[in-house]
Amino acid sequence: MKHLRPLNQKGSRIAGQLRPPEEDVVALQNPPQPAPRPHIPMGCSLSFSPGWEVDMAGGTAGLCQPVERDIYDCYVTCFWPAQVPDHLNNSPDWATKCAAATKDWRNLDLVFP
Amino acid sequence: MKTLVTLVTLYITAAPAATLFLGAYPNSIMVFDEAKGQIIDRIPLSTGLPTSMRLSIDRKQIYVTTNDHSGIEVVDVATRKVINHFVLNTPTKRYRFNGGVTDPQGHVFYTVTTEMTKLDDRYEIGKLKYTVIDLAQQKIVKAVEIAHEDENANAGFYGRAGFEVSPDGKYLYQFRDKVVILNTDDFKVVDRIDLSKPDFPGMENVGFGGLLDSISEPGQHISLFNSADPIVHNRVFGIARFDLSTRRVNFTPIGPAPAGMAGLQVAPDKKHAYTVIANGAVANKRCEFWAFDLGTNRITQTAEVPCRSRFSFGMAGDGKKLYFYGAGFEIDVYDAATLKHERTWDLNNDVTGAGMIVVN
């Protein structure tokens, strides 16, 4: 902006906005920024981070292996109510017959909304 | 005779195996014998699913928070029986809380709660509050609103950020993006220290104070923290030693901070400590064990380890084994000296985010 000078009031206001409020030392390194995440269109679920279908990067590598390991955290923390009954409000007994989800998932109760 | 002497010597020098207490689905605590490698008892919890556990300072009781009705249960370690239990929810009020700490006498329980009040047409969600629960009266006796600048740091998982209390009971320490020291009388902030607990994507950051650190001594908190200078924001990790009585902190920087770092597990000899670090994300995530010499504050050994997407990190009672567990029904056992995988214990029961308490 050194070579451009505003000619009217509007231009002066724009230049004022772009000008830093005070001279400052510019840091060489910024605080760590999170990596940009892929845009995942809203589908059947309200949230995909993390989920069973895709992880936060849009793939499956970040999911629990096997996925049944992740069932209970979604259930208890009410994080993923679209696919899993929520423990806190509506289905506290959903998993009472299933101690190990990976082995006993057939014993999970059926829920009819 | 010689054999007998050898056996007696071995018996005297061998450290007794510890007992592990693990939160289990749907509503119990598993008692696991390290020596036998099997579950030896199960403590049923009448108030529901365990979400966090905390060992008392005298190591005689375990305080458990439960999910179903916002309950607290107190377990006697020696008898493995529940000696006190109650719930906070009422027909018109519900609470969310997760983690906390008792005062040194074990009379009250400090935590962070969100109160939800049932009205005729809706639930009214209250602000986050520092909360004092009287364990004898079995109810909340004090709740103080959290200052606006501290709300975000307390919001995730309803205040899972780790708490510690000073031996005289005057100060409450909260270890999160900063170390915040509060007066236990009025919850006014006494001090803020610019040291942050390292994050670990996928780490089940168990609350109730320890944040997966093995607390070695009452009145002290030793763990890994990140520090950043204000100019170039270069993140450095190091070992910090807190004297909870005097509020004095000694931070020794060690090196550039990795992307993720678990809590520090300090061995009983107080010379060796271990953590798990992660670099990269999802498919590119790589994990390593890092072993520390606490005498010189140096890394003595590293080894790559296959890390699960979500797990907890723990240590055996004698400090000779390291545990990977959580998000499943297994405990992966690693040798602390070689950092090599030894065996896998099948619990046949999923472990909750309440984590593991180790009692010798």
Boltz contact constraints between the chains, C-beta under 6 A:
constraints:
  - contact:
      token1: [A, 27]
      token2: [B, 231]
      max_distance: 6.0
  - contact:
      token1: [A, 27]
      token2: [B, 232]
      max_distance: 6.0
  - contact:
      token1: [A, 28]
      token2: [B, 232]
      max_distance: 6.0
  - contact:
      token1: [A, 29]
      token2: [B, 232]
      max_distance: 6.0
  - contact:
      token1: [A, 29]
      token2: [B, 233]
      max_distance: 6.0
  - contact:
      token1: [A, 31]
      token2: [B, 233]
      max_distance: 6.0
  - contact:
      token1: [A, 55]
      token2: [B, 282]
      max_distance: 6.0
  - contact:
      token1: [A, 57]
      token2: [B, 282]
      max_distance: 6.0
  - contact:
      token1: [A, 61]
      token2: [B, 282]
      max_distance: 6.0
  - contact:
      token1: [A, 61]
      token2: [B, 283]
      max_distance: 6.0
  - contact:
      token1: [A, 62]
      token2: [B, 282]
      max_distance: 6.0
  - contact:
      token1: [A, 62]
      token2: [B, 309]
      max_distance: 6.0
  - contact:
      token1: [A, 64]
      token2: [B, 309]
      max_distance: 6.0
  - contact:
      token1: [A, 64]
      token2: [B, 310]
      max_distance: 6.0
  - contact:
      token1: [A, 64]
      token2: [B, 327]
      max_distance: 6.0
  - contact:
      token1: [A, 69]
      token2: [B, 327]
      max_distance: 6.0
  - contact:
      token1: [A, 69]
      token2: [B, 328]
      max_distance: 6.0
  - contact:
      token1: [A, 72]
      token2: [B, 25]
      max_distance: 6.0
  - contact:
      token1: [A, 72]
      token2: [B, 350]
      max_distance: 6.0
  - contact:
      token1: [A, 92]
      token2: [B, 68]
      max_distance: 6.0
  - contact:
      token1: [A, 95]
      token2: [B, 26]
      max_distance: 6.0
  - contact:
      token1: [A, 96]
      token2: [B, 26]
      max_distance: 6.0
  - contact:
      token1: [A, 99]
      token2: [B, 25]
      max_distance: 6.0
  - contact:
      token1: [A, 99]
      token2: [B, 349]
      max_distance: 6.0
  - contact:
      token1: [A, 100]
      token2: [B, 329]
      max_distance: 6.0
  - contact:
      token1: [A, 100]
      token2: [B, 348]
      max_distance: 6.0
  - contact:
      token1: [A, 100]
      token2: [B, 349]
      max_distance: 6.0
  - contact:
      token1: [A, 100]
      token2: [B, 350]
      max_distance: 6.0
  - contact:
      token1: [A, 101]
      token2: [B, 350]
      max_distance: 6.0
